[in-house]
Amino acid sequence: MLSSFINSKLNTASYKILPDRSYFGEIKALRGVWASAKSLEACRRDLQEVLEDWLMVKVRSGERVTGLSFSFDKRRQFRHA
């Protein structure tokens, strides 16, 4: 579920070459999700990382993310051993 959401958003990303020959990528539908790097591949990787971080912040804060829904059983608690 998360992978398909992330991949679908990454497929909407737009990229451009900046005057200093670095790359800038953004997902316009998601405010604040952008990255820049020296190569296109590095920019894509960085953009995916930014998107994943953005998504975790939204989910943790309880904000609604269009196109994504979660259902949690609040009675179950998970602990790290």
PAVEX-934404 format. One record per atom (N, C-alpha, C, CB): residue number from 1; atom name; x, y, z. Coordinates in pm, whole numbers. Glycine has a CB too. Layout:
N
<resi->NUM, name->CA, east->X, north->Y, up->Z>
...
This chain:
81
<resi->1, name->N, east->82, north->-118, up->0>
<resi->1, name->CA, east->0, north->0, up->0>
<resi->1, name->C, east->88, north->126, up->0>
<resi->1, name->CB, east->-94, north->-1, up->121>
<resi->2, name->N, east->183, north->134, up->91>
<resi->2, name->CA, east->269, north->252, up->96>
<resi->2, name->C, east->356, north->262, up->-29>
<resi->2, name->CB, east->358, north->249, up->221>
<resi->3, name->N, east->409, north->149, up->-72>
<resi->3, name->CA, east->495, north->150, up->-190>
<resi->3, name->C, east->421, north->199, up->-313>
<resi->3, name->CB, east->552, north->12, up->-216>
<resi->4, name->N, east->297, north->153, up->-330>
<resi->4, name->CA, east->222, north->197, up->-448>
<resi->4, name->C, east->188, north->345, up->-439>
<resi->4, name->CB, east->93, north->115, up->-464>
<resi->5, name->N, east->157, north->395, up->-318>
<resi->5, name->CA, east->131, north->538, up->-301>
<resi->5, name->C, east->256, north->619, up->-335>
<resi->5, name->CB, east->85, north->568, up->-156>
<resi->6, name->N, east->370, north->578, up->-281>
<resi->6, name->CA, east->496, north->649, up->-305>
<resi->6, name->C, east->531, north->646, up->-453>
<resi->6, name->CB, east->610, north->588, up->-221>
<resi->7, name->N, east->521, north->529, up->-514>
<resi->7, name->CA, east->553, north->518, up->-657>
<resi->7, name->C, east->460, north->602, up->-743>
<resi->7, name->CB, east->546, north->373, up->-701>
<resi->8, name->N, east->332, north->604, up->-709>
<resi->8, name->CA, east->238, north->685, up->-790>
<resi->8, name->C, east->270, north->833, up->-779>
<resi->8, name->CB, east->94, north->659, up->-745>
<resi->9, name->N, east->309, north->878, up->-661>
<resi->9, name->CA, east->346, north->1020, up->-644>
<resi->9, name->C, east->477, north->1051, up->-715>
<resi->9, name->CB, east->356, north->1056, up->-495>
<resi->10, name->N, east->574, north->960, up->-707>
<resi->10, name->CA, east->702, north->982, up->-775>
<resi->10, name->C, east->683, north->988, up->-926>
<resi->10, name->CB, east->802, north->872, up->-739>
<resi->11, name->N, east->585, north->915, up->-977>
<resi->11, name->CA, east->558, north->919, up->-1121>
<resi->11, name->C, east->503, north->1053, up->-1168>
<resi->11, name->CB, east->460, north->809, up->-1158>
<resi->12, name->N, east->456, north->1136, up->-1075>
<resi->12, name->CA, east->405, north->1269, up->-1111>
<resi->12, name->C, east->511, north->1378, up->-1093>
<resi->12, name->CB, east->282, north->1303, up->-1026>
<resi->13, name->N, east->630, north->1339, up->-1047>
<resi->13, name->CA, east->736, north->1438, up->-1022>
<resi->13, name->C, east->783, north->1504, up->-1151>
<resi->13, name->CB, east->855, north->1371, up->-951>
<resi->14, name->N, east->823, north->1629, up->-1137>
<resi->14, name->CA, east->881, north->1699, up->-1251>
<resi->14, name->C, east->1024, north->1739, up->-1213>
<resi->14, name->CB, east->795, north->1826, up->-1291>
<resi->15, name->N, east->1111, north->1739, up->-1313>
<resi->15, name->CA, east->1253, north->1767, up->-1292>
<resi->15, name->C, east->1299, north->1874, up->-1389>
<resi->15, name->CB, east->1338, north->1639, up->-1309>
<resi->16, name->N, east->1397, north->1951, up->-1345>
<resi->16, name->CA, east->1458, north->2048, up->-1436>
<resi->16, name->C, east->1605, north->2065, up->-1400>
<resi->16, name->CB, east->1384, north->2185, up->-1431>
<resi->17, name->N, east->1681, north->2108, up->-1499>
<resi->17, name->CA, east->1824, north->2134, up->-1478>
<resi->17, name->C, east->1838, north->2282, up->-1442>
<resi->17, name->CB, east->1909, north->2097, up->-1606>
<resi->18, name->N, east->1907, north->2308, up->-1334>
<resi->18, name->CA, east->1929, north->2445, up->-1287>
<resi->18, name->C, east->2051, north->2505, up->-1356>
<resi->18, name->CB, east->1947, north->2448, up->-1133>
<resi->19, name->N, east->2068, north->2637, up->-1348>
<resi->19, name->CA, east->2181, north->2702, up->-1414>
<resi->19, name->C, east->2318, north->2648, up->-1373>
<resi->19, name->CB, east->2176, north->2849, up->-1385>
<resi->20, name->N, east->2329, north->2596, up->-1251>
<resi->20, name->CA, east->2457, north->2541, up->-1207>
<resi->20, name->C, east->2475, north->2395, up->-1249>
<resi->20, name->CB, east->2469, north->2553, up->-1055>
<resi->21, name->N, east->2385, north->2346, up->-1337>
<resi->21, name->CA, east->2387, north->2212, up->-1394>
<resi->21, name->C, east->2346, north->2104, up->-1294>
<resi->21, name->CB, east->2525, north->2182, up->-1448>
<resi->22, name->N, east->2289, north->2143, up->-1179>
<resi->22, name->CA, east->2234, north->2046, up->-1085>
<resi->22, name->C, east->2087, north->2022, up->-1123>
<resi->22, name->CB, east->2247, north->2095, up->-936>
<resi->23, name->N, east->2026, north->1924, up->-1062>
<resi->23, name->CA, east->1887, north->1888, up->-1093>
<resi->23, name->C, east->1796, north->1922, up->-977>
<resi->23, name->CB, east->1876, north->1738, up->-1127>
<resi->24, name->N, east->1677, north->1967, up->-1010>
<resi->24, name->CA, east->1574, north->2000, up->-912>
<resi->24, name->C, east->1451, north->1918, up->-947>
<resi->24, name->CB, east->1542, north->2154, up->-911>
<resi->25, name->N, east->1395, north->1851, up->-846>
<resi->25, name->CA, east->1274, north->1773, up->-867>
<resi->25, name->C, east->1171, north->1807, up->-763>
<resi->25, name->CB, east->1305, north->1623, up->-865>
<resi->26, name->N, east->1045, north->1803, up->-802>
<resi->26, name->CA, east->938, north->1831, up->-706>
<resi->26, name->C, east->813, north->1754, up->-743>
<resi->26, name->CB, east->909, north->1981, up->-701>
<resi->27, name->N, east->730, north->1734, up->-642>
<resi->27, name->CA, east->597, north->1678, up->-661>
<resi->27, name->C, east->502, north->1793, up->-629>
<resi->27, name->CB, east->571, north->1549, up->-570>
<resi->28, name->N, east->452, north->1858, up->-731>
<resi->28, name->CA, east->375, north->1981, up->-714>
<resi->28, name->C, east->249, north->1962, up->-631>
<resi->28, name->CB, east->337, north->2036, up->-848>
<resi->29, name->N, east->189, north->1844, up->-635>
<resi->29, name->CA, east->67, north->1819, up->-560>
<resi->29, name->C, east->92, north->1809, up->-409>
<resi->29, name->CB, east->1, north->1692, up->-609>
<resi->30, name->N, east->217, north->1793, up->-370>
<resi->30, name->CA, east->252, north->1778, up->-229>
<resi->30, name->C, east->344, north->1892, up->-188>
<resi->30, name->CB, east->319, north->1641, up->-201>
<resi->31, name->N, east->287, north->1991, up->-124>
<resi->31, name->CA, east->362, north->2111, up->-87>
<resi->31, name->C, east->482, north->2076, up->2>
<resi->31, name->CB, east->270, north->2210, up->-14>
<resi->32, name->N, east->598, north->2124, up->-39>
<resi->32, name->CA, east->719, north->2103, up->39>
<resi->32, name->C, east->798, north->1979, up->2>
<resi->32, name->CB, east->685, north->2097, up->181>
<resi->33, name->N, east->749, north->1903, up->-95>
<resi->33, name->CA, east->821, north->1781, up->-136>
<resi->33, name->C, east->904, north->1813, up->-258>
<resi->33, name->CB, east->721, north->1663, up->-165>
<resi->34, name->N, east->1032, north->1841, up->-235>
<resi->34, name->CA, east->1124, north->1873, up->-343>
<resi->34, name->C, east->1265, north->1832, up->-303>
<resi->34, name->CB, east->1118, north->2025, up->-378>
<resi->35, name->N, east->1352, north->1822, up->-401>
<resi->35, name->CA, east->1492, north->1786, up->-375>
<resi->35, name->C, east->1579, north->1842, up->-487>
<resi->35, name->CB, east->1509, north->1631, up->-364>
<resi->36, name->N, east->1708, north->1853, up->-459>
<resi->36, name->CA, east->1804, north->1892, up->-562>
<resi->36, name->C, east->1931, north->1812, up->-539>
<resi->36, name->CB, east->1832, north->2046, up->-560>
<resi->37, name->N, east->1999, north->1783, up->-649>
<resi->37, name->CA, east->2123, north->1705, up->-642>
<resi->37, name->C, east->2204, north->1727, up->-769>
<resi->37, name->CB, east->2092, north->1554, up->-623>
<resi->38, name->N, east->2325, north->1676, up->-770>
<resi->38, name->CA, east->2415, north->1696, up->-884>
<resi->38, name->C, east->2380, north->1610, up->-1005>
<resi->38, name->CB, east->2556, north->1667, up->-843>
<resi->39, name->N, east->2309, north->1497, up->-982>
<resi->39, name->CA, east->2270, north->1412, up->-1094>
<resi->39, name->C, east->2120, north->1384, up->-1086>
<resi->39, name->CB, east->2351, north->1280, up->-1095>
<resi->40, name->N, east->2062, north->1345, up->-1198>
<resi->40, name->CA, east->1920, north->1315, up->-1201>
<resi->40, name->C, east->1887, north->1197, up->-1111>
<resi->40, name->CB, east->1875, north->1286, up->-1344>
<resi->41, name->N, east->1968, north->1093, up->-1115>
<resi->41, name->CA, east->1943, north->975, up->-1031>
<resi->41, name->C, east->1950, north->1010, up->-883>
<resi->41, name->CB, east->2042, north->863, up->-1064>
<resi->42, name->N, east->2048, north->1090, up->-844>
<resi->42, name->CA, east->2059, north->1132, up->-704>
<resi->42, name->C, east->1940, north->1217, up->-665>
<resi->42, name->CB, east->2190, north->1210, up->-681>
<resi->43, name->N, east->1893, north->1300, up->-755>
<resi->43, name->CA, east->1777, north->1383, up->-729>
<resi->43, name->C, east->1653, north->1296, up->-708>
<resi->43, name->CB, east->1753, north->1483, up->-844>
<resi->44, name->N, east->1637, north->1194, up->-790>
<resi->44, name->CA, east->1524, north->1101, up->-775>
<resi->44, name->C, east->1529, north->1029, up->-641>
<resi->44, name->CB, east->1523, north->998, up->-888>
<resi->45, name->N, east->1647, north->982, up->-602>
<resi->45, name->CA, east->1662, north->913, up->-473>
<resi->45, name->C, east->1630, north->1008, up->-358>
<resi->45, name->CB, east->1805, north->857, up->-457>
<resi->46, name->N, east->1683, north->1129, up->-365>
<resi->46, name->CA, east->1658, north->1227, up->-260>
<resi->46, name->C, east->1510, north->1263, up->-253>
<resi->46, name->CB, east->1742, north->1353, up->-283>
<resi->47, name->N, east->1446, north->1276, up->-368>
<resi->47, name->CA, east->1304, north->1310, up->-371>
<resi->47, name->C, east->1221, north->1199, up->-307>
<resi->47, name->CB, east->1258, north->1335, up->-515>
<resi->48, name->N, east->1257, north->1075, up->-332>
<resi->48, name->CA, east->1185, north->964, up->-269>
<resi->48, name->C, east->1201, north->968, up->-117>
<resi->48, name->CB, east->1235, north->829, up->-324>
<resi->49, name->N, east->1321, north->997, up->-71>
<resi->49, name->CA, east->1347, north->1006, up->73>
<resi->49, name->C, east->1267, north->1120, up->136>
<resi->49, name->CB, east->1496, north->1025, up->99>
<resi->50, name->N, east->1263, north->1233, up->68>
<resi->50, name->CA, east->1185, north->1347, up->117>
<resi->50, name->C, east->1036, north->1310, up->123>
<resi->50, name->CB, east->1206, north->1472, up->27>
<resi->51, name->N, east->987, north->1243, up->21>
<resi->51, name->CA, east->847, north->1201, up->18>
<resi->51, name->C, east->817, north->1106, up->133>
<resi->51, name->CB, east->814, north->1136, up->-116>
<resi->52, name->N, east->905, north->1009, up->157>
<resi->52, name->CA, east->884, north->915, up->267>
<resi->52, name->C, east->882, north->987, up->401>
<resi->52, name->CB, east->994, north->808, up->267>
<resi->53, name->N, east->975, north->1080, up->422>
<resi->53, name->CA, east->978, north->1157, up->547>
<resi->53, name->C, east->853, north->1242, up->561>
<resi->53, name->CB, east->1103, north->1247, up->552>
<resi->54, name->N, east->812, north->1308, up->453>
<resi->54, name->CA, east->691, north->1391, up->453>
<resi->54, name->C, east->570, north->1308, up->492>
<resi->54, name->CB, east->669, north->1456, up->315>
<resi->55, name->N, east->562, north->1188, up->435>
<resi->55, name->CA, east->449, north->1100, up->461>
<resi->55, name->C, east->446, north->1057, up->608>
<resi->55, name->CB, east->456, north->977, up->371>
<resi->56, name->N, east->561, north->1023, up->664>
<resi->56, name->CA, east->566, north->982, up->805>
<resi->56, name->C, east->527, north->1096, up->898>
<resi->56, name->CB, east->705, north->931, up->840>
<resi->57, name->N, east->568, north->1217, up->866>
<resi->57, name->CA, east->530, north->1332, up->948>
<resi->57, name->C, east->378, north->1352, up->943>
<resi->57, name->CB, east->602, north->1460, up->899>
<resi->58, name->N, east->321, north->1342, up->824>
<resi->58, name->CA, east->176, north->1358, up->809>
<resi->58, name->C, east->99, north->1251, up->886>
<resi->58, name->CB, east->137, north->1354, up->661>
<resi->59, name->N, east->141, north->1126, up->872>
<resi->59, name->CA, east->72, north->1016, up->939>
<resi->59, name->C, east->86, north->1029, up->1090>
<resi->59, name->CB, east->128, north->879, up->891>
<resi->60, name->N, east->206, north->1058, up->1136>
<resi->60, name->CA, east->229, north->1069, up->1280>
<resi->60, name->C, east->148, north->1183, up->1343>
<resi->60, name->CB, east->377, north->1090, up->1308>
<resi->61, name->N, east->133, north->1292, up->1271>
<resi->61, name->CA, east->59, north->1406, up->1325>
<resi->61, name->C, east->-92, north->1390, up->1309>
<resi->61, name->CB, east->104, north->1533, up->1258>
<resi->62, name->N, east->-133, north->1282, up->1241>
<resi->62, name->CA, east->-276, north->1256, up->1225>
<resi->62, name->C, east->-340, north->1333, up->1111>
<resi->62, name->CB, east->-346, north->1288, up->1350>
<resi->63, name->N, east->-258, north->1395, up->1027>
<resi->63, name->CA, east->-313, north->1468, up->914>
<resi->63, name->C, east->-361, north->1373, up->806>
<resi->63, name->CB, east->-209, north->1565, up->857>
<resi->64, name->N, east->-463, north->1414, up->737>
<resi->64, name->CA, east->-517, north->1333, up->628>
<resi->64, name->C, east->-429, north->1350, up->504>
<resi->64, name->CB, east->-664, north->1374, up->598>
<resi->65, name->N, east->-402, north->1239, up->439>
<resi->65, name->CA, east->-325, north->1239, up->315>
<resi->65, name->C, east->-417, north->1187, up->206>
<resi->65, name->CB, east->-194, north->1151, up->327>
<resi->66, name->N, east->-449, north->1271, up->110>
<resi->66, name->CA, east->-539, north->1232, up->1>
<resi->66, name->C, east->-482, north->1112, up->-74>
<resi->66, name->CB, east->-561, north->1351, up->-96>
<resi->67, name->N, east->-565, north->1011, up->-91>
<resi->67, name->CA, east->-523, north->891, up->-163>
<resi->67, name->C, east->-465, north->783, up->-74>
<resi->67, name->CB, east->-425, north->928, up->-266>
<resi->68, name->N, east->-460, north->807, up->56>
<resi->68, name->CA, east->-402, north->710, up->148>
<resi->68, name->C, east->-486, north->704, up->274>
<resi->68, name->CB, east->-256, north->746, up->181>
<resi->69, name->N, east->-519, north->584, up->317>
<resi->69, name->CA, east->-593, north->571, up->443>
<resi->69, name->C, east->-537, north->454, up->523>
<resi->69, name->CB, east->-744, north->551, up->416>
<resi->70, name->N, east->-540, north->470, up->654>
<resi->70, name->CA, east->-490, north->369, up->746>
<resi->70, name->C, east->-601, north->335, up->844>
<resi->70, name->CB, east->-364, north->418, up->820>
<resi->71, name->N, east->-596, north->213, up->893>
<resi->71, name->CA, east->-686, north->171, up->998>
<resi->71, name->C, east->-602, north->103, up->1104>
<resi->71, name->CB, east->-800, north->77, up->944>
<resi->72, name->N, east->-603, north->159, up->1225>
<resi->72, name->CA, east->-525, north->103, up->1334>
<resi->72, name->C, east->-616, north->49, up->1442>
<resi->72, name->CB, east->-429, north->208, up->1391>
<resi->73, name->N, east->-577, north->-62, up->1500>
<resi->73, name->CA, east->-646, north->-116, up->1616>
<resi->73, name->C, east->-574, north->-59, up->1738>
<resi->73, name->CB, east->-647, north->-275, up->1616>
<resi->74, name->N, east->-634, north->39, up->1801>
<resi->74, name->CA, east->-568, north->109, up->1912>
<resi->74, name->C, east->-557, north->22, up->2038>
<resi->74, name->CB, east->-645, north->236, up->1946>
<resi->75, name->N, east->-625, north->-91, up->2040>
<resi->75, name->CA, east->-617, north->-180, up->2155>
<resi->75, name->C, east->-487, north->-259, up->2156>
<resi->75, name->CB, east->-735, north->-275, up->2158>
<resi->76, name->N, east->-425, north->-275, up->2041>
<resi->76, name->CA, east->-301, north->-352, up->2031>
<resi->76, name->C, east->-183, north->-258, up->2045>
<resi->76, name->CB, east->-294, north->-429, up->1898>
<resi->77, name->N, east->-90, north->-298, up->2126>
<resi->77, name->CA, east->31, north->-219, up->2145>
<resi->77, name->C, east->150, north->-304, up->2101>
<resi->77, name->CB, east->47, north->-172, up->2293>
<resi->78, name->N, east->240, north->-245, up->2031>
<resi->78, name->CA, east->360, north->-314, up->1987>
<resi->78, name->C, east->478, north->-254, up->2062>
<resi->78, name->CB, east->378, north->-302, up->1832>
<resi->79, name->N, east->563, north->-340, up->2108>
<resi->79, name->CA, east->681, north->-295, up->2180>
<resi->79, name->C, east->804, north->-357, up->2117>
<resi->79, name->CB, east->672, north->-331, up->2329>
<resi->80, name->N, east->910, north->-282, up->2121>
<resi->80, name->CA, east->1039, north->-332, up->2072>
<resi->80, name->C, east->1101, north->-416, up->2183>
<resi->80, name->CB, east->1134, north->-214, up->2029>
<resi->81, name->N, east->1144, north->-535, up->2150>
<resi->81, name->CA, east->1203, north->-626, up->2252>
<resi->81, name->C, east->1343, north->-587, up->2288>
<resi->81, name->CB, east->1204, north->-770, up->2203>
